[in-house]
């Protein structure tokens, strides 16, 4: 994955939300992402439509609703809903954890799980979700 596209996408999301706490209202979707399987402790993070970020059942922060809208825009730009539900990357060892992202909108829900690092569109969205969830904690 190239750093410049991730940085650009993250900047768009943060500028959309100003990096501030939610000012009320709700976006039209939510996210869940993390790791599963392999030799690592599973990770599960959710970002609600109101911007609430929860990891391991504990609220870690709140992001602006506009940032959640920005994440939905990124998911659409990466054509997330057209990705296969499971992507197995050639040469990935079985003890490597898989990454997953779930995007929920009023019209549809899709979970994509990737074992390895062969899909740029998925990797871009995952990296930005991870960055947004961890900035300023």
KEDOVO-612522 format. One record per residue (C-alpha): residue number from 1; residue in three letters; chain; x, z, y. Coordinates in pm, 1 decimal, always signed. Layout:
BEGIN
<atom><voza>NUM</voza><fiti>ALA</fiti><romi>A</romi><X>X</X><Z>Z</Z><Y>Y</Y></atom>
...
***
This chain:
BEGIN
<atom><voza>1</voza><fiti>UNK</fiti><romi>A</romi><X>+0.0</X><Z>+0.0</Z><Y>+0.0</Y></atom>
<atom><voza>2</voza><fiti>UNK</fiti><romi>A</romi><X>+128.0</X><Z>-83.9</Z><Y>+345.4</Y></atom>
<atom><voza>3</voza><fiti>UNK</fiti><romi>A</romi><X>+139.6</X><Z>+196.6</Z><Y>+602.2</Y></atom>
<atom><voza>4</voza><fiti>UNK</fiti><romi>A</romi><X>+31.1</X><Z>-14.2</Z><Y>+900.4</Y></atom>
<atom><voza>5</voza><fiti>UNK</fiti><romi>A</romi><X>-318.2</X><Z>-104.0</Z><Y>+768.0</Y></atom>
<atom><voza>6</voza><fiti>UNK</fiti><romi>A</romi><X>-385.7</X><Z>+259.5</Z><Y>+673.4</Y></atom>
<atom><voza>7</voza><fiti>UNK</fiti><romi>A</romi><X>-270.8</X><Z>+379.4</Z><Y>+1014.9</Y></atom>
<atom><voza>8</voza><fiti>UNK</fiti><romi>A</romi><X>-484.8</X><Z>+115.1</Z><Y>+1185.7</Y></atom>
<atom><voza>9</voza><fiti>UNK</fiti><romi>A</romi><X>-792.8</X><Z>+203.5</Z><Y>+982.6</Y></atom>
<atom><voza>10</voza><fiti>UNK</fiti><romi>A</romi><X>-737.4</X><Z>+575.4</Z><Y>+1040.5</Y></atom>
<atom><voza>11</voza><fiti>UNK</fiti><romi>A</romi><X>-701.9</X><Z>+517.1</Z><Y>+1414.3</Y></atom>
<atom><voza>12</voza><fiti>UNK</fiti><romi>A</romi><X>-1032.9</X><Z>+326.9</Z><Y>+1422.1</Y></atom>
<atom><voza>13</voza><fiti>UNK</fiti><romi>A</romi><X>-1210.1</X><Z>+608.0</Z><Y>+1236.7</Y></atom>
<atom><voza>14</voza><fiti>UNK</fiti><romi>A</romi><X>-1063.9</X><Z>+879.3</Z><Y>+1458.1</Y></atom>
<atom><voza>15</voza><fiti>UNK</fiti><romi>A</romi><X>-1127.7</X><Z>+688.4</Z><Y>+1780.1</Y></atom>
<atom><voza>16</voza><fiti>UNK</fiti><romi>A</romi><X>-1486.6</X><Z>+636.7</Z><Y>+1673.0</Y></atom>
<atom><voza>17</voza><fiti>UNK</fiti><romi>A</romi><X>-1521.4</X><Z>+1010.3</Z><Y>+1635.5</Y></atom>
<atom><voza>18</voza><fiti>UNK</fiti><romi>A</romi><X>-1271.5</X><Z>+1129.8</Z><Y>+1889.4</Y></atom>
<atom><voza>19</voza><fiti>UNK</fiti><romi>A</romi><X>-1131.8</X><Z>+1357.7</Z><Y>+1617.3</Y></atom>
<atom><voza>20</voza><fiti>UNK</fiti><romi>A</romi><X>-1367.3</X><Z>+1629.5</Z><Y>+1736.0</Y></atom>
<atom><voza>21</voza><fiti>UNK</fiti><romi>A</romi><X>-1621.6</X><Z>+1848.7</Z><Y>+1567.0</Y></atom>
<atom><voza>22</voza><fiti>UNK</fiti><romi>A</romi><X>-1963.1</X><Z>+1707.2</Z><Y>+1496.8</Y></atom>
<atom><voza>23</voza><fiti>UNK</fiti><romi>A</romi><X>-2197.8</X><Z>+1699.5</Z><Y>+1791.5</Y></atom>
<atom><voza>24</voza><fiti>UNK</fiti><romi>A</romi><X>-2517.6</X><Z>+1688.2</Z><Y>+1587.1</Y></atom>
<atom><voza>25</voza><fiti>UNK</fiti><romi>A</romi><X>-2718.5</X><Z>+1424.4</Z><Y>+1410.9</Y></atom>
<atom><voza>26</voza><fiti>UNK</fiti><romi>A</romi><X>-2613.1</X><Z>+1260.2</Z><Y>+1088.0</Y></atom>
<atom><voza>27</voza><fiti>UNK</fiti><romi>A</romi><X>-2454.1</X><Z>+939.8</Z><Y>+968.1</Y></atom>
<atom><voza>28</voza><fiti>UNK</fiti><romi>A</romi><X>-2632.9</X><Z>+716.6</Z><Y>+720.8</Y></atom>
<atom><voza>29</voza><fiti>UNK</fiti><romi>A</romi><X>-2404.4</X><Z>+798.4</Z><Y>+430.0</Y></atom>
<atom><voza>30</voza><fiti>UNK</fiti><romi>A</romi><X>-2165.3</X><Z>+1038.8</Z><Y>+266.2</Y></atom>
<atom><voza>31</voza><fiti>UNK</fiti><romi>A</romi><X>-1851.2</X><Z>+1037.1</Z><Y>+54.6</Y></atom>
<atom><voza>32</voza><fiti>UNK</fiti><romi>A</romi><X>-1692.4</X><Z>+1214.6</Z><Y>-239.6</Y></atom>
<atom><voza>33</voza><fiti>UNK</fiti><romi>A</romi><X>-1339.9</X><Z>+1149.2</Z><Y>-358.6</Y></atom>
<atom><voza>34</voza><fiti>UNK</fiti><romi>A</romi><X>-1059.5</X><Z>+1300.0</Z><Y>-558.7</Y></atom>
<atom><voza>35</voza><fiti>UNK</fiti><romi>A</romi><X>-867.2</X><Z>+1292.2</Z><Y>-883.4</Y></atom>
<atom><voza>36</voza><fiti>UNK</fiti><romi>A</romi><X>-971.9</X><Z>+1323.4</Z><Y>-1244.1</Y></atom>
<atom><voza>37</voza><fiti>UNK</fiti><romi>A</romi><X>-787.3</X><Z>+1331.0</Z><Y>-1575.1</Y></atom>
<atom><voza>38</voza><fiti>UNK</fiti><romi>A</romi><X>-414.0</X><Z>+1314.6</Z><Y>-1620.4</Y></atom>
<atom><voza>39</voza><fiti>UNK</fiti><romi>A</romi><X>-178.9</X><Z>+1609.7</Z><Y>-1595.0</Y></atom>
<atom><voza>40</voza><fiti>UNK</fiti><romi>A</romi><X>-291.8</X><Z>+1740.3</Z><Y>-1255.3</Y></atom>
<atom><voza>41</voza><fiti>UNK</fiti><romi>A</romi><X>-554.4</X><Z>+1985.1</Z><Y>-1137.6</Y></atom>
<atom><voza>42</voza><fiti>UNK</fiti><romi>A</romi><X>-868.8</X><Z>+1785.2</Z><Y>-1058.5</Y></atom>
<atom><voza>43</voza><fiti>UNK</fiti><romi>A</romi><X>-950.8</X><Z>+1748.7</Z><Y>-690.0</Y></atom>
<atom><voza>44</voza><fiti>UNK</fiti><romi>A</romi><X>-1298.7</X><Z>+1700.0</Z><Y>-545.7</Y></atom>
<atom><voza>45</voza><fiti>UNK</fiti><romi>A</romi><X>-1365.1</X><Z>+1654.4</Z><Y>-173.7</Y></atom>
<atom><voza>46</voza><fiti>UNK</fiti><romi>A</romi><X>-1696.1</X><Z>+1571.9</Z><Y>-9.0</Y></atom>
<atom><voza>47</voza><fiti>UNK</fiti><romi>A</romi><X>-1768.9</X><Z>+1447.2</Z><Y>+341.4</Y></atom>
<atom><voza>48</voza><fiti>UNK</fiti><romi>A</romi><X>-2136.6</X><Z>+1488.1</Z><Y>+425.3</Y></atom>
<atom><voza>49</voza><fiti>UNK</fiti><romi>A</romi><X>-2346.9</X><Z>+1271.7</Z><Y>+654.5</Y></atom>
<atom><voza>50</voza><fiti>UNK</fiti><romi>A</romi><X>-2320.4</X><Z>+1549.9</Z><Y>+914.7</Y></atom>
<atom><voza>51</voza><fiti>UNK</fiti><romi>A</romi><X>-1938.5</X><Z>+1550.4</Z><Y>+896.1</Y></atom>
<atom><voza>52</voza><fiti>UNK</fiti><romi>A</romi><X>-1893.8</X><Z>+1863.7</Z><Y>+689.3</Y></atom>
<atom><voza>53</voza><fiti>UNK</fiti><romi>A</romi><X>-1578.9</X><Z>+1840.8</Z><Y>+473.7</Y></atom>
<atom><voza>54</voza><fiti>UNK</fiti><romi>A</romi><X>-1576.7</X><Z>+2052.7</Z><Y>+158.1</Y></atom>
<atom><voza>55</voza><fiti>UNK</fiti><romi>A</romi><X>-1290.3</X><Z>+2085.1</Z><Y>-90.9</Y></atom>
<atom><voza>56</voza><fiti>UNK</fiti><romi>A</romi><X>-1303.8</X><Z>+2303.7</Z><Y>-401.2</Y></atom>
<atom><voza>57</voza><fiti>UNK</fiti><romi>A</romi><X>-1640.0</X><Z>+2435.7</Z><Y>-285.7</Y></atom>
<atom><voza>58</voza><fiti>UNK</fiti><romi>A</romi><X>-1498.4</X><Z>+2566.2</Z><Y>+43.9</Y></atom>
<atom><voza>59</voza><fiti>UNK</fiti><romi>A</romi><X>-1575.0</X><Z>+2419.4</Z><Y>+384.3</Y></atom>
<atom><voza>60</voza><fiti>UNK</fiti><romi>A</romi><X>-1244.3</X><Z>+2309.4</Z><Y>+531.4</Y></atom>
<atom><voza>61</voza><fiti>UNK</fiti><romi>A</romi><X>-1350.5</X><Z>+2145.6</Z><Y>+856.7</Y></atom>
<atom><voza>62</voza><fiti>UNK</fiti><romi>A</romi><X>-1611.4</X><Z>+1936.5</Z><Y>+1032.8</Y></atom>
<atom><voza>63</voza><fiti>UNK</fiti><romi>A</romi><X>-1548.9</X><Z>+1585.5</Z><Y>+1160.1</Y></atom>
<atom><voza>64</voza><fiti>UNK</fiti><romi>A</romi><X>-1755.3</X><Z>+1399.6</Z><Y>+1416.6</Y></atom>
<atom><voza>65</voza><fiti>UNK</fiti><romi>A</romi><X>-2057.1</X><Z>+1207.9</Z><Y>+1288.7</Y></atom>
<atom><voza>66</voza><fiti>UNK</fiti><romi>A</romi><X>-1912.1</X><Z>+899.0</Z><Y>+1457.8</Y></atom>
<atom><voza>67</voza><fiti>UNK</fiti><romi>A</romi><X>-1606.5</X><Z>+935.1</Z><Y>+1231.4</Y></atom>
<atom><voza>68</voza><fiti>UNK</fiti><romi>A</romi><X>-1838.0</X><Z>+933.2</Z><Y>+928.1</Y></atom>
<atom><voza>69</voza><fiti>UNK</fiti><romi>A</romi><X>-1991.8</X><Z>+611.9</Z><Y>+1068.1</Y></atom>
<atom><voza>70</voza><fiti>UNK</fiti><romi>A</romi><X>-1636.3</X><Z>+475.6</Z><Y>+1100.6</Y></atom>
<atom><voza>71</voza><fiti>UNK</fiti><romi>A</romi><X>-1567.7</X><Z>+559.2</Z><Y>+735.8</Y></atom>
<atom><voza>72</voza><fiti>UNK</fiti><romi>A</romi><X>-1885.6</X><Z>+376.5</Z><Y>+634.3</Y></atom>
<atom><voza>73</voza><fiti>UNK</fiti><romi>A</romi><X>-1774.6</X><Z>+77.9</Z><Y>+840.6</Y></atom>
<atom><voza>74</voza><fiti>UNK</fiti><romi>A</romi><X>-1438.1</X><Z>+82.6</Z><Y>+663.2</Y></atom>
<atom><voza>75</voza><fiti>UNK</fiti><romi>A</romi><X>-1608.0</X><Z>+101.9</Z><Y>+321.6</Y></atom>
<atom><voza>76</voza><fiti>UNK</fiti><romi>A</romi><X>-1815.6</X><Z>-203.0</Z><Y>+415.3</Y></atom>
<atom><voza>77</voza><fiti>UNK</fiti><romi>A</romi><X>-1509.8</X><Z>-390.6</Z><Y>+547.7</Y></atom>
<atom><voza>78</voza><fiti>UNK</fiti><romi>A</romi><X>-1324.6</X><Z>-319.9</Z><Y>+221.1</Y></atom>
<atom><voza>79</voza><fiti>UNK</fiti><romi>A</romi><X>-1628.3</X><Z>-452.4</Z><Y>+29.5</Y></atom>
<atom><voza>80</voza><fiti>UNK</fiti><romi>A</romi><X>-1642.0</X><Z>-123.2</Z><Y>-161.7</Y></atom>
<atom><voza>81</voza><fiti>UNK</fiti><romi>A</romi><X>-1982.9</X><Z>-191.2</Z><Y>-316.4</Y></atom>
<atom><voza>82</voza><fiti>UNK</fiti><romi>A</romi><X>-1852.6</X><Z>-509.6</Z><Y>-479.8</Y></atom>
<atom><voza>83</voza><fiti>UNK</fiti><romi>A</romi><X>-1558.8</X><Z>-337.2</Z><Y>-653.1</Y></atom>
<atom><voza>84</voza><fiti>UNK</fiti><romi>A</romi><X>-1583.5</X><Z>-286.0</Z><Y>-1029.5</Y></atom>
<atom><voza>85</voza><fiti>UNK</fiti><romi>A</romi><X>-1690.9</X><Z>+65.8</Z><Y>-1128.2</Y></atom>
<atom><voza>86</voza><fiti>UNK</fiti><romi>A</romi><X>-1369.0</X><Z>+117.6</Z><Y>-1326.5</Y></atom>
<atom><voza>87</voza><fiti>UNK</fiti><romi>A</romi><X>-1032.5</X><Z>-44.7</Z><Y>-1256.5</Y></atom>
<atom><voza>88</voza><fiti>UNK</fiti><romi>A</romi><X>-750.2</X><Z>-4.6</Z><Y>-1509.4</Y></atom>
<atom><voza>89</voza><fiti>UNK</fiti><romi>A</romi><X>-414.7</X><Z>-105.9</Z><Y>-1363.5</Y></atom>
<atom><voza>90</voza><fiti>UNK</fiti><romi>A</romi><X>-165.2</X><Z>-262.4</Z><Y>-1602.6</Y></atom>
<atom><voza>91</voza><fiti>UNK</fiti><romi>A</romi><X>+129.8</X><Z>-43.6</Z><Y>-1692.9</Y></atom>
<atom><voza>92</voza><fiti>UNK</fiti><romi>A</romi><X>-27.9</X><Z>+285.7</Z><Y>-1584.5</Y></atom>
<atom><voza>93</voza><fiti>UNK</fiti><romi>A</romi><X>+57.0</X><Z>+566.9</Z><Y>-1822.7</Y></atom>
<atom><voza>94</voza><fiti>UNK</fiti><romi>A</romi><X>-236.3</X><Z>+755.0</Z><Y>-1977.8</Y></atom>
<atom><voza>95</voza><fiti>UNK</fiti><romi>A</romi><X>-124.2</X><Z>+1092.8</Z><Y>-1837.7</Y></atom>
<atom><voza>96</voza><fiti>UNK</fiti><romi>A</romi><X>-152.4</X><Z>+969.1</Z><Y>-1477.5</Y></atom>
<atom><voza>97</voza><fiti>UNK</fiti><romi>A</romi><X>-464.9</X><Z>+1096.7</Z><Y>-1302.5</Y></atom>
<atom><voza>98</voza><fiti>UNK</fiti><romi>A</romi><X>-727.9</X><Z>+848.8</Z><Y>-1190.1</Y></atom>
<atom><voza>99</voza><fiti>UNK</fiti><romi>A</romi><X>-857.6</X><Z>+841.1</Z><Y>-832.7</Y></atom>
<atom><voza>100</voza><fiti>UNK</fiti><romi>A</romi><X>-1226.6</X><Z>+806.1</Z><Y>-755.3</Y></atom>
<atom><voza>101</voza><fiti>UNK</fiti><romi>A</romi><X>-1443.1</X><Z>+745.4</Z><Y>-450.7</Y></atom>
<atom><voza>102</voza><fiti>UNK</fiti><romi>A</romi><X>-1820.9</X><Z>+771.9</Z><Y>-430.5</Y></atom>
<atom><voza>103</voza><fiti>UNK</fiti><romi>A</romi><X>-2002.8</X><Z>+625.0</Z><Y>-131.4</Y></atom>
<atom><voza>104</voza><fiti>UNK</fiti><romi>A</romi><X>-2369.2</X><Z>+712.2</Z><Y>-80.5</Y></atom>
<atom><voza>105</voza><fiti>UNK</fiti><romi>A</romi><X>-2597.5</X><Z>+530.6</Z><Y>+161.5</Y></atom>
<atom><voza>106</voza><fiti>UNK</fiti><romi>A</romi><X>-2978.2</X><Z>+533.4</Z><Y>+180.7</Y></atom>
<atom><voza>107</voza><fiti>UNK</fiti><romi>A</romi><X>-2981.8</X><Z>+199.4</Z><Y>-1.7</Y></atom>
<atom><voza>108</voza><fiti>UNK</fiti><romi>A</romi><X>-2721.6</X><Z>+257.6</Z><Y>-275.2</Y></atom>
<atom><voza>109</voza><fiti>UNK</fiti><romi>A</romi><X>-2462.8</X><Z>+479.5</Z><Y>-435.7</Y></atom>
<atom><voza>110</voza><fiti>UNK</fiti><romi>A</romi><X>-2145.3</X><Z>+359.0</Z><Y>-602.9</Y></atom>
<atom><voza>111</voza><fiti>UNK</fiti><romi>A</romi><X>-1854.4</X><Z>+537.1</Z><Y>-765.4</Y></atom>
<atom><voza>112</voza><fiti>UNK</fiti><romi>A</romi><X>-1531.3</X><Z>+350.1</Z><Y>-826.8</Y></atom>
<atom><voza>113</voza><fiti>UNK</fiti><romi>A</romi><X>-1255.0</X><Z>+501.1</Z><Y>-1041.7</Y></atom>
<atom><voza>114</voza><fiti>UNK</fiti><romi>A</romi><X>-905.4</X><Z>+352.6</Z><Y>-1041.1</Y></atom>
<atom><voza>115</voza><fiti>UNK</fiti><romi>A</romi><X>-637.4</X><Z>+440.3</Z><Y>-1294.7</Y></atom>
<atom><voza>116</voza><fiti>UNK</fiti><romi>A</romi><X>-316.7</X><Z>+323.0</Z><Y>-1127.8</Y></atom>
<atom><voza>117</voza><fiti>UNK</fiti><romi>A</romi><X>-248.6</X><Z>+165.1</Z><Y>-791.7</Y></atom>
<atom><voza>118</voza><fiti>UNK</fiti><romi>A</romi><X>-332.3</X><Z>-202.8</Z><Y>-823.8</Y></atom>
<atom><voza>119</voza><fiti>UNK</fiti><romi>A</romi><X>-632.8</X><Z>-238.1</Z><Y>-593.2</Y></atom>
<atom><voza>120</voza><fiti>UNK</fiti><romi>A</romi><X>-550.4</X><Z>-258.1</Z><Y>-222.1</Y></atom>
<atom><voza>121</voza><fiti>UNK</fiti><romi>A</romi><X>-911.8</X><Z>-232.5</Z><Y>-101.9</Y></atom>
<atom><voza>122</voza><fiti>UNK</fiti><romi>A</romi><X>-973.6</X><Z>+89.3</Z><Y>-294.8</Y></atom>
<atom><voza>123</voza><fiti>UNK</fiti><romi>A</romi><X>-633.2</X><Z>+234.4</Z><Y>-200.6</Y></atom>
<atom><voza>124</voza><fiti>UNK</fiti><romi>A</romi><X>-695.8</X><Z>+173.5</Z><Y>+169.3</Y></atom>
<atom><voza>125</voza><fiti>UNK</fiti><romi>A</romi><X>-1031.3</X><Z>+352.8</Z><Y>+166.9</Y></atom>
<atom><voza>126</voza><fiti>UNK</fiti><romi>A</romi><X>-896.9</X><Z>+641.1</Z><Y>-43.3</Y></atom>
<atom><voza>127</voza><fiti>UNK</fiti><romi>A</romi><X>-596.6</X><Z>+689.1</Z><Y>+185.6</Y></atom>
<atom><voza>128</voza><fiti>UNK</fiti><romi>A</romi><X>-812.8</X><Z>+701.5</Z><Y>+498.9</Y></atom>
<atom><voza>129</voza><fiti>UNK</fiti><romi>A</romi><X>-1065.1</X><Z>+939.9</Z><Y>+340.1</Y></atom>
<atom><voza>130</voza><fiti>UNK</fiti><romi>A</romi><X>-778.0</X><Z>+1165.0</Z><Y>+234.3</Y></atom>
<atom><voza>131</voza><fiti>UNK</fiti><romi>A</romi><X>-620.0</X><Z>+1153.6</Z><Y>+580.9</Y></atom>
<atom><voza>132</voza><fiti>UNK</fiti><romi>A</romi><X>-946.4</X><Z>+1228.4</Z><Y>+760.7</Y></atom>
<atom><voza>133</voza><fiti>UNK</fiti><romi>A</romi><X>-1020.2</X><Z>+1518.3</Z><Y>+525.5</Y></atom>
<atom><voza>134</voza><fiti>UNK</fiti><romi>A</romi><X>-678.2</X><Z>+1678.6</Z><Y>+574.2</Y></atom>
<atom><voza>135</voza><fiti>UNK</fiti><romi>A</romi><X>-592.9</X><Z>+1617.3</Z><Y>+943.7</Y></atom>
<atom><voza>136</voza><fiti>UNK</fiti><romi>A</romi><X>-594.7</X><Z>+1936.0</Z><Y>+1147.5</Y></atom>
<atom><voza>137</voza><fiti>UNK</fiti><romi>A</romi><X>-676.8</X><Z>+2170.5</Z><Y>+862.0</Y></atom>
***
